[in-house]
Each structure stands twice: as C-alpha cells, then as structure tokens.
Amino acid sequence: MTIVAVFVGSQSLISSNKIDQTTLCHTGGPVNVTAILLDLTDPLSPTQQARLRTIVNNEIAASGTDTMIALGIVSEFPDRWGALFAKCKPATGKEANALYENPKLISDQYHRKFLEPISAKIESTLSGEVENQSPIMEALQSLIARTPGFSSVRGQRKIIIVSDLLQHSDNLSFYRQQGWDYFASRNGEGRLAANLSNAVVEIIRIPRAGGNIPSNEIVEGFWTRYFDRQGSRPPGVSSLGDL
C-alpha cells in the first residue's frame, strides 16, 4: 500500500506540473524573467566575445528553474528586434528525484532543448557585420514587449544590456548631440512605456574610443533619466573590457 501511495502521489505531482513544450515553462508560466539585450552593431573582439559567453553562461547557471530567459539584439533593421530566443530554464537533472524521475533524461533534455539552442543563437549573433544605426532604446522596448511573462511575472524582472550605450537612430542620436533635453522637448518622455517598475537593470558597457564619441554628459545623463522614468531600480554598471 505504501508503494502504491508513493507511486500515485508521484504521478499526481508530475501531472500537476506539466511543461509547455513551446516555452518549457511549468503550468502557471515563468517564476522570474531575465531579458538580455546584445548591442552588436559594432563587432566585438574575440576577447570580448569570450567574456560575453561567460557572462551569459553564468547568468543561466545562477537562474532558477522556470526563469524565462529571453535574448534580443540591437539592429538597424526593426524586423530583427524582439525575442530571438525566449524559453524557461528547465530542470537540469541535478535536483531530480530518482524515485520517479530520470536524472540523465532530464539533463539531456536541458541541454538539447534549452542550453544548446540559446548558445547557438548567441553564436549566430556574434557573426554579424557593422550596422549604420544603434537603436538601443527601441530594441530594448521591443524585447520587453515580446518576452513572455515580462509584465505579469510574480518574481524578479531583470534586464541585462550589453552595449556601448551610444543611442543612434532616427528618433534620437547622441552623435547629433541629442540628449535628454532634446528627447523631452519632443514628447519623448510621454512616449515611454513606464513598464520597468522595480525591475533590476544590469548594464555591461562596451568601451569605445575615438574623437567622435558622444560625451559622458549626454550618454549617462540620458540613460540615468530614462531608467528613472521607466520605473526601474538604478542600474548597476560594469565594463565588458577590451584589454
């Protein structure tokens, strides 16, 4: 009777935690969401690419099961915006209950359905060419809007932006000396979605050098106000490095 009870109980647990094969989320959707935006409109050096892979892999490893991981890129082409990859991190097999679960099967599925596809997507983005514009602000909002569960998730909402932060689009360009005042004067503030309430933002800044680089006053002044108006927590900033 004890064995039957355990079996029935385990089967009930499995059936009540069905997995959506499209998103890999358990019933009820994601618990947390992490959206990663990569600005590769100027190619990264091999060293920067290696560091980027490490950053993403560490983020995935530190994320819990049912964390939605979404990946997007900055591009001058709007049809490339949004979530190029968006799936919940499934169980890895390490925490499997050997009584009614197969740790090896779970591990194989984790690698085949989640880790390998997101790694392949990252590699494909790293092989891009130089683009003429960097619409960071627009690509970010597109990624947020197209990440399943971002607005409704009950846990942590996190955004990781790997970028030089040098916004350059038809709407706003730091290279034309257009900062926050210019943006606000054209009702830019009124167009913000204000959908980052209490979100955690991490910026991994790609260093740039040269005589035509916009001033920090324009760059940092804009993004500080942008994230404040969007409702996020103050961003944490680190450098991707190039030496």
N, C-alpha and C positions, 0 to 999 in steps of 0.2 A: 504493500500500500504506500509505503514511504517513497519507493522508487517511482510508482505511478504518479504520486502527488508532485514530486520534483519534476517529472517529465511534463506533466500538464502545466505546471507553473512556468516552466521554461518556455514551452510553446506559446503560452499566453503572452509572455514578455516579448518574444520575438514578433508575434503577430501585431502587438500594440505599438511596435516600433518599426513599422515598415519604412523602407527607404525609397524616396523618389529617384528613379533611375536617371532622370534628366539633371537634377540639381545635386543628387547624392545626399540630400538632407533627410533626416528622420521626419516622421509625422510631426507637424507643427512648425516646420521651417527652421531657418538658422537661429542659433542662440546668440552669436556675435557676427559682426561683419567687418572685414578688412578690405578696403579698396586701395589698390596700388596703381598709381599713375606714373608711367615712364615717359619722360621727355627725351626722345632720341632723335630730335630733328637735326641735331649735330651729333655725329657718331662718337661713341665712347672709345677710349683707348683700350687695348687688351687688359691692362691692369684694372681700369675702371669697370670693365665688363666682368672680370673675375670677382671684384668686390661686390658688384650688384647681385651676381648669382648667390654669393654668400649671404648677403642681407636678406634676400627673398627666401632662401632656404631656411635661414634662422627664424624668420618670421613664421613660416609654415610650421616648423618644428615646435615653436612655442605656442602655437594656436591650439585650442581645444577642439575636440570632435564637434561637428556641426557649426564650425565657424565658416561663414561664407567668405571665400577668397575670390575677389574679382580683380582682373587685370585689364588695364586700359593704356592707351598711348596718346601722346600729343602728336597731332599731324596737321598739316595744312589742308588735308582732304577730310571734310566732315564725315564722309561715309566710313572712315576708319575709326571714328570716335565710338565711345560706348564701352561695353564689357566684352573684350575679346575672349575672355575666359571667366566663368562665374560658376563655381561649384562649392558645395560644403566639403570641408575636410572630413573624410570618413574615418572610421576606426582604423588604426594601424596594425592591429593584431596583438600588440603588446599587452593590452588590457583585456584580452579575450578570456571568457570563462570556458575552460577546457571541457566542462561538463556537457555543454550544449553548443559550443562554438568551435570552429576550426581555425586556430590562430594562423596557420600557413595560408589558408584560403583567403582570410581577411587581409593579411599582409599583401598577398598577390593582387587582390582587387584594389587595395590602396595605391599600389604602385602603378597598376595598369590603367585604372580609371581616373586617377587624380594626379599623382606626382609626375608621371611621365608626360601626360598632356600639358600640364602647366609649364613644365620645363621646356618642352618642345615649342610652346608658344613664346616663351621668353627668348629662346634662341632665334626664332624667326624674326622677332622684332629687332634684335641686335644687328641684323644684317641689312638694315635699311640704309638709304642714302640721305645726303644732306637735303633738307627741305627749306623752302623760302620763307615760311612763317612758323611761328611758335604760339598757337592759340591755346595757351595753358589754361586760362580761365574757362574757356568754352569747353575744352576737352574734359576738364575736371567735372563740370556740371553734367555733361553727357554721361560720364562714367557713373556718377552718383545716381542719376535718374534711371539708369539701366542696370543697376546692381540689384538683384532680387533681395527684398527684405531690408534694404538700407533704411528706409523711412519707418519701418514697423518693428524692427528687431528689438527684443526685450533686453538684450545685453549691451555690450560695448560696441560703439561705432567708431571705427578707426580708419584714417586716411594716411597713406604713405605716398609722398610725392618726391620722385627723383628727378630733379630739374635744375637748370641754371636760374630759373625764375624770371627769365627775360621775356616777358609777355610781348608778343609781336603779332598783331592781327589787324584786320580792318576796323574792328571795334575799338582797339586800344593798342598802342605801341610805345613801349618805353624808348625805343630808338628814335621816335619822333618827339621825345621829351614830354610824353603824355603820362602824367602820374594820376594820383588820386583826385586832385582838384579838377583836372580835365574830365576824368571819369564821372565825378559827381555832378559837374556842371551840365552834363548831357544825360541826366537822369539815370546814370548807371547804377546808382545806389538803389533806386526804386525798382530796378530790374532784377536785383539779386533775389535768389530763391529763399534765402534765410533758412536753409534746410540742414544746417550742420549743428543744431542745438546740442551743446555738450559733447560734441564729437572730439575724439583725440586726433590731433594732426601732427605728423612727423614729416619734416622736410629734410631730405638728404640732398644738399646742394652740390651741383656740379660746378666746379670752379671754371671761370673763363678769364682770359687775359686779352688785352688789345686796346687800341686807342679809341675804339668806337663803342665800348661797353658803357651802358647807361649807369648813372651814378647810383650809389647805395641809397641816397636820399630818395630817389624816385622808386627804386625797386623795393626796398624794405618799408618805405613809407606806405606804398600801395598795399602790399600783402598784409602788413600789420592791420590796416583798417579793413581790408577785405575779409579776413577771417573773423575779426571782431564783429563786423556787421552780419556775417553769416551765422554767428552764434556759437562758433567752436571754442574750445579751450585755446589758450595761447599756444602756438605751435612750438614744438621742440625742433631745433635746427642742428644738423651736423653736416660734415663735408664728405663727399664721395672721394675727394682727393685726386690728384693726378701725378704725384711724385712719390 
